[in-house]
Every structure is written in structure tokens, then in C-alpha cells.
């Protein structure tokens, strides 16, 4: 019964989303107002959080309990009433003057939403949300930066439940308006065998080259991460195949784990599907989602190219060959079996970028994928597999809807207390109007928040508090918001937390801390790329085409040089680690040269692009000369 309830909820949510996205109301005559649609989506999915996720971790899949049933019934009752009164809520301004019965209902809604968030997002996320949620109640009693005007409990919960700034605020609006279609597409790709196809294609194309399995991990994990939107899921799925293959050809266990952790982290930042946070970013900036996709292209290329070059250098230095061709799938046969996965991606990108139908694109792509999948015999679904697909969709919808509704309370608290504008001013004062100091503050805050909470929570809090201060300093709004997104992800590969690296270390049977440190080294470029694109919007596709090409070319050159310095393998010279202590001056010179190549010139840096190019060339030339001399001396010595 509960499984079928979950399936029905997911089907209805997809239908309602499609109804809104394709404006089907023009045929039926019924067009729901905005908050009515959001409440309806919440009414379908939030009760399912109590069905799909147990109250306590230890309970596992023991089934529904009496209190789960009560919570489901309560959530259905509360949210259905909100749907019923949605027009009155807007027309009579109930968010600021709700009748008594609606205030009691609002309190119940807030409490139920927090419990749904706890089940799906965990205790840390819930704790932070609760702290923010109760802030307006005590703001008048706090001093310094936190001081504000205290509000009553009833006014606060009414604002949270009835306005479009909290429980159905930006996160829920992004979910209901854009995310549902892309989540559906991602699950459909996995359940039709798309993940296995991209893994086979990666092995067919790159498995035989130097360090092949590691390069396969980059390609496959990048595509899988774009589908799943989860670093940990990505590591555990593609890593189970790529890590043993890397170890087999001679990669050290901690390096194999580090490669997979970096590739999986980058996958979540790779267009065209970048996870829920990217959609919230688009809604926040009030720009089409395709603008976010275009902005992410160059940073993701730089990240994956840097990873590829470091792996190539490591493999060359350690003389690691690829897998025998006879063990690998054929490119031709792989494409013959799974050409339609490529076709649906092409369709998605065409609809997204060229036809600018971002909300409709994933529905068309999903429909095409399922139709072709049912025609082709290999991965054809029967009713059982179709039901499993719908259950997976329902679980994912319920999980994300519950987390995003809870996160909406953070937005609501800052909005209701009026702290957003004052915080921006106070942060500017604290940094002494120094853009670079503000950026360092933003990077540190994003990283620390990314340790304890999901990247979505970290991004939303900083987008509301720190981003306005940075944009007021004259930086590109897109660059600033992408900066928060990237730095929020870095905790997945940075010790002491490094969840992505630790998950990979369990598969690689390596030390978690060594794996985390290796992932940090391999992903070095991602620590700098956000500074580059926030200082020069050319790296996020903003500006004149010639300028974009110039800064992109310089950044690629910087990535090549940096990879050589970090790995100790210089193209044309060879392995410089055999030079003993003499290797370090040449490697450090190349790392400095790489920084000069990749760094965009502007007033903050104090140098122009051409000057930085010359500085980079000098440091790199001296480093290469020193390496050549050291290798020659070592050979004759």
C-alpha cells in the first residue's frame, strides 16, 4: 500500500509539474495561481518523506509505524487546507494578518516540515535550520550584528507558512518550477542503463591509453555526477569499477581513491545537469537556467582538464600503461548499443541552450529516452522495472522537497527579520571595502559551511548574507554566486571532512586521510578557479568573444604548467623527481608560472593580462631550464 502511495504521489507530482510547465491550463480552463501550485506539490511530496524515510536510522526498512501514519495524516491535512485556502492567503494578505485557525495550522506546518527535513537531511542541517527559524523570536534580545526586532511566535510561523519567502520560498519554487523535470531525467538515465553505457564508452575510448582507468574515471564520473547530483552516490557507483581497474595497472590505492573523489565532485558541477543548487542559483539571480549552464562550462573544463593532465603526469612518471585492448569494449559496438543516450543529451542541450525551453527540455528528453528504451530490447522495462523507476523517482522527490522546504525557513528568517541588507553593509565595513578580503571571507565561510551541511544550505545562507556585499563591490553577480557554489563543494575533497574522498578510500582500501590529501592535491585547480572567474567574468562566458578566448587559453596554459609542477613530470624533460632536492626549485617555479598564466589581470591583482603572461613565461622558462640542467647533471653523474 505504502509503495503504491509513493508511486501515485510521484506520478501526480510529475503530471502537475508538466501541467504547469507546458501551460496545459489553456486547454482545460483551470490555471492554478502560483502559491496554489507550490502548496499542491508540497502536499503530494512532503507526506512521502514520512513514508520513504524512517524516523531513526537504526529502524531501516522495518515498515511504517503508528507515529509515521499520524505524521502522514497530519501533513496531508495541513497542506491540503493550504491548497484549499491558497487564493484567500494571497487576496487577504494572511502572511501578515492570518486568522487564528490558520496560525495554529501554520505552527503545525512548520513543525512537520522540520521533522521531514530531519529525516531526509540529517541532524546537523536541521539544527542549523531551527537556529535560523527561531531567530526572529529573540532578535531584539541579541546584540551587535545579530540585533533586530523581535516578532511573536504566531506572526513568525504565519509568515513562514503563508508567504512565498519561506516554506514555499526560493528553494521550493526552484524545485517545483525546474528541478522536478531534471530529476526525472536523471533517474530515467540511470534506470535505462545510461550509467553503464557511459562507463563502457569511457573504457572503450580511454581504457588503453597511459593511466587509462583513471582517465576513464574522469569521463564516466563526470557524466554520472551530472546525472545523479550526488558526490557520494557517484563515488560508490562508478568507483566500484574504476578504482579496482586503477589499482590493477599500478595506481597506489590512495591515489586511485583520490582520482575518483575528485572526478565525482567535479561531476556535480558539470553542465547540463548540475544538481538542485544550480537551479536555485538561477532563481536567485532571476536569470534563465541556460545562463548558469553556460557560465559553468569553462570552469568545469578547466577542472577536468587539470585532473586529466595530473593523472597523465602521474602515469608517465610511474610508467603505468593502460588496460589491454582485448579486455575493453569496442567503441563502435558501445555506440551501436547505446547511441540513444547521446541523442537524448543532444536533444536536452539543444532545447536548453538554443530553443531556450529550459523547463520543458527534460520532459521531452525523458519521454524520448523511455520510448526508445522500450523499442530497444537490451534494457527494456517490464511493469516491475517501471514500478521500481517510479519508486526511485518518488523517494528522490520526497527527499529533496523536504530538505528544500526546511532550507526555505532560513530564507524566511532572514527575510522576515530584514537582516539581509544590513548584513551586507556590515560585512563590507568589516572587510574595509577590500574586495580580496571579502572573497577570502566568502571562501572560508563557504568551505566551513560545506563541512557541516549540504552545499545547497551553504549556498543559500551565503547567497543571502555575503553575496550582496560582494556584488556591491562591483563583482559580477553570476561570478559571485558561482564562487559560493564552488567553494561549498570543496569540503568533499578537503580534509579533515572530505566525505567524497573517505567514501572512495573505503573502496580503495586506503587510508582515508591519505586519500583526502591526494584528492586535495589532484583537485588543486578547483581552489583557484573560483577566484579567477569571479575576478574576470570572461571565464564564465561574460564579455567579448575574443577576451573570453584569450583568458580561457591562458587558463588552459596555466593548467598544463601547474599539473607538471605538482606531479614532477615535465613534458620534454621527463621525471624531475629523480633530481633529489634540486627538483623543488624547478617545480615551485612552474607552479608560480602557472599561477601567473591562469590569473586574470585586473585592478585587484595590479597587473594586466599581457604582463602576467610575460611573468608566467619567465618563471616557466627558468623552471624548465633548471630541470633540464638537473636531469642532464643526474644522467652524467
Phi, psi and omega in degrees: 000312183291325177298315181290330175296318178297317179298314181298318179298318181293319179296315180295322178296317177297317180298314181295321178296314178297321179302318181285314184296318182269006178052050183288350178298338179291342177266327184266339182089355179250116178240108181291145173288165190303309184289334176296318178295315181295317178297323180294318177297316178298319180296329178282320193260324182297320176300331181289341175297328179280341177276314189274339186234125183290158181293327182227142186303322184293344185286335179061229183252042183289353178099178183288143175250174181297323182285330172300315180299318180296320180294319177300312181298317180296315181295319177299315181297313182295309185290326177295322178295321178296321176298316184297321184260014187301324180290317178298322180303317181283309187296325186256007176060044185294343180297336178247346180212067183279145173294163186305313184297328180285332175293317177297319179296321180296319178298317178298319180298315180298313181297315180295320180295321178295319178294320177297320178294319179300318182293324186263327185256344179098170188289323184295311179302315182297318179301316179295318180298316180296318178301314178294318185298324182271355182306313181300338180288332187238007187303325181290340182269352183266155181249173175065222184299328186277354185295138178203197179259127180286144178239160179283159179301315186291320178294322182293311182293328177295319178296317180299320188272328191254343177273169175261032181242357186230258184298329171245045180272206186307313181299314181292323179296320177296318180298309184290329184272326186231319193289324185306312181298318182288324175297317178301316179296317180297316179293320179298320178299316182292318185280348174262004177094015180297322180299314179295322179298311182293327176294315178298319180296319179297316178296320181296320183279321192237352186300331186270347185279173180304124182065030189312305183302328178289322178290328174299317181301320179299309184295309185290316182291327176300312181289319180294321180295324177296328180283312190275330182072009182232124180296312185296314178302317180299313180301314186287335180272298182287328182296331181296338177258318187286322183294312176300324179294322177295315180296326182297323182270002173118002176293136174298144183307317182291330177288318178301316178295320179296319178299312182295319180297317180294316181296319181291323178294316179295330182299325181288342179260006187262130175295160005270348179248119189239015181089167188298327185298323180296324178290321177295323178301315180298317179295319180301315183275353182057047177235157175298148180300329181300331178295322177293318178300312180296320180297331184274351187297303185294313177303320181289324175298315180299318182295309183290327177294319178298318179296316179300314182294322179294320178296320179297318178295318179297316181293320180294317182295325182260007178054050181263118180271175178274187178279151178300139183299330183294338181273352188260150177292156178280137178300315183297314182292322179298315179292325178296320181285328188230028181304329186288340174294319176295318182300317182289328175295318178299316178299315181301312182294320180298314180292324184287311189268315188269315179273348176058039176253066190295323181285328182275333187308310184294331178292316176298314182296319179295316180299315179298316181299313183293320179298311181295320180301324179284338177280318181283139187283336193297309184245024184300137180275143162260185183297327180294315180292324178295321177295319178298320178300314182292325177296316179298319178298314181298316179299314182295316177301311183298317181299309185289321179299319180292316180296315184291325176297317178297317179297329177303332178296328176296313179300315181298318181297315180290325179291312185293324182277351179069024184277345187300308182294317182292324178297319179301315180297316183294324178292321177299319179295318181299319182278359181062032182061021177273117181297317183294321179294321177296320179296317177297319177298318179295318179297314181295315180296317180297317182294314181298317180292324179296337178292315189266338186226173178292158181298331180294314178298312181302313181298313185298315181299315183285329177296329180276331187256307188268323184303317179301323180295321180290318179291328176294340178279359177101004180278157180297129179303318179297317179298318181296313182291323175295325177302314178297318182298313182294314182291334175293334181278342190293340180295341180291337181238007184246120173299154013272353183270293173044056185302320180296317180292321180293323176296319179292326182295328179293324177286325183275351185055050182236169177295127180303317183291320177297320179296318178297318179294322178292319178298321179297319179293314181294326182266020185312317187299329184291341177285338183256328184307316179301324177293321181297310186283337177284333178274334177224102182297352175302331181280356171240033173065031176244123180128190180290141181306319181295320179294318179301314180297321182295308183292328177293315178299317178297320180294320177298317177299317178299321179296317180299314182292318179299317181300321179294318180295320182288320184270344179075023175236114182260125178296129182093343180246314179111205185282110182271352180291345178282354182277000182071222185293338181292345180295327190294316178302318182291320180292318179296320178299320179292321179296319177295316178300319179298318178299320179293320178299313188278334184292127178285140179280133176193184183294328180296318179283327180089010179220152178275167181301316183295322179294318178295324178298317179295315179300316179298318180296320181295310181298319181293318180297317180294318178299317178295317180299317179296319179295317180297316179295317181295318179295319181294319179296318180295322181292324181272345182277000000 
